[in-house]
Amino acid sequence: MRLLAATLPRLAALVARLSAPNAPKWACLLIPFGFGLYALKLGQDRNWDLLNYHLYNPYALLGGRVGLDLAPAQLQSYFNPLLDVPYFLMTKYWPAPLAGFAMGLLHGAAFVLVYGIAASLLVSAQQDRAQQARQRLTAMLLALAGCLGPAYLSELGNTMGDNATALFVLSGFLVLVQTRDVLAGRGRAGWLYAAAAGMLVGAAAGLKLTNALYAVAMCLACLFLAQHWLRRLGLAWWFGVGVLAGIAVTSGYWFAMLWEAFRNPLFPQFNGVFGSPLAAPISVADTRWLPRSVSEALLFPFVMVLKAQRVGELPTRPFVWPVLYLLAGAWLVQRACRASGAGSQRADCGRPPLAAAARALLVFLLASYLVWLGLFSIYRYCVAMELLAPLAAWIVMQQLLPPKSAGRAGAIVLLGATLASVATSHTWEHASWARQAFRVTLPSAPLDAGTSVFFVGGRVPQAWMAPHFPSSVAFGALSSNFPEGHGFQPRLDGMLAGRGGAAYAVIPAAVNSRERMVARWNTMLAGTGMRAGTSWCSTLEALARKVRLRARVAQGVVAGQPCTLELLPRDRRDLAAENLAEAQAHAADLVRYGLRLEPGACRTYEAFIGDQPAPYQFCPLSAPNARRTAD
């Protein structure tokens, strides 16, 4: 009781501070800064997409390599690189931790936009100051809840692009809700605002095509922002015009480059339509994640929570969606009962009517969800929806329950869903920081203007190393996920014959992370002056056994020598044998290309992602006009 008595005044003081008029400004400054610090805590981004194409693609764009290299980053070599250019330049010229902080800070701007949307919907001029303060506080908390969703947190500070492009989607919707009175009026200014919103969402779609689902959904939402049906159609039309303009701004140049190089503006996607000989006639659909039955589709919000890896490689449990699903279902049942006369009309007293902008938000989320469910069902594409989901749940709760009950119930339910999502959230791969984000030790073999280097195998992404080689080297990928067409082999043969220099393969090299950890511990032990044969060394040996350190005090060390640790026998690996086996496996893969790799001629070189080693093997290839030896 004493603890409760001491805590309540502090909570009251905190609520008073958060309700102050300048609290939103401070929140909009400090919370993005906090997300920048959280990105620093996570460490160096090393997600698979980053290592495969988020570094190579901007390097190819800035270096004029599009159409010259042969898909070094596999199928993804031809995704629009514009979104990745800032990160590529930051990691090239800035210390890596500063680049990571900047990415977290940028992604944290989502809080500002969601708060702006929430405040526009919840705060009105008809409210007194106390009510406005409470609604601003509610808007801040709902924005924070949105930013604590599992998809958003999993990509915070990384390069996967969903958090960054969500800023454009949110900005587009913010334009709509803040200018809703103009949009609903009769002037031409409404057309301009609708087009501006569409241009922002179109820019997101141009940067990352999966955002096209939000363009479709927001266009439908425009139909709920005015009374007259002609005005509604006009808003949707001009929004669509803006979408096309936004796509043209952010990806028009890229479509033109791909058309010039491959006669397919979306190469290699939709190649079944355009028929570029370099790629097979494929579509773009990845159907692995789609609902497998009608019943699963109807219950998909619950499926996502119950089966954590049903909607992506990363375990994800977005609890807000079952909550919103149940609330929306209960609300629809309630409305149906009242429409049929079965419900009490008295229950509506005190409830605010659902404003046009709130209806537009609910329509936007519903349409986004349905398009996403039918096309992708990959949860990381839901970031923009996830950020707005708590706000939508709050609005539905206000329609479902009387005001006092709605506030209390909404706070409890959303707090529980948010805490559950945070507790079960995961992030994509990270490494510890180093000053330089990416480092590659170049081979000792001569890398002259005629040299060709091929990244072999698509399981381990390797194209991130390309910017560290001389710009005169040509790159390609073999045995990758690129859908090779009938023109691929002639293009490869022409590349080797035309360049006339040496050809090499880059393949993964084995690394024993446990061995590296023991080396770090031994470096720390060296600073203590601890000696073998002393009680301190004996204590260390007992401690290593007790805490299951997966290392032991080095055996056979003469008393008086430094006390060191060594790997347990089960953790020892023959890296040379593993590398040889890897090379032999890839040598067999290369036979179909008419190339010969001698596994015994491969040499291993160091490379680092942050402070994490990512060594590679550099192997000579026998091919027309290629030298057969490597130094």
Secondary structure, DSSP 8 states (H G I E B T S, - for coil): -HHHHHHHHHHHHHHHHHTSTTHHHHHHHHHHHHHHHHHHHH-EE--HHIIIIITHHHHHHHTT-TTTSB-TTGGGGGS--GGGHHHHHHHHHS-HHHHHHHHHHHHHHHHHHHHHHHHHHH--TTS-HHHHHHHHHHHHHHHHHHTTSHHHHHTTTSSSSHHHHHHHHHHHHHHHHHTHHHHHSSSTHHHHHHHHHHHHHHHHHHHSGGGHHHHHHHHHHGGGS-SSHHHHHHHHHHHHHHHHHHHHHHHHHHHHHHHHHHS-TTTTTTHHHH--TTB-S-----GGGS-SSHHHHHTHHHHHHHSTTTTSSS----THHHHHHHHHHHHHHHHHHHHTT-S-GGGGTT-----HHHHHHHHHHHHHHHHHHHHT--GGGGHHHHHHHHHHHHHHHHHHS-HHHHHHHHHHHHHHHHHHHHHT-----EE---SSSEEE---SS---TT-EEEEE-SSS--GGGGGGS-TT-EEEEESSSS-B-TTHHHHHHHHHHHH-S-EEEEEE----HHHHHHHHHHHHHHTTT-BTTSHHHHHHHHHHHHTT-SEEE-TT--TTSB--EEE-GGG---HHHHHHHHHHHHHHHHGGGT-EE-GGG-EEE-EEETTEE--EEEEEEE-TT------
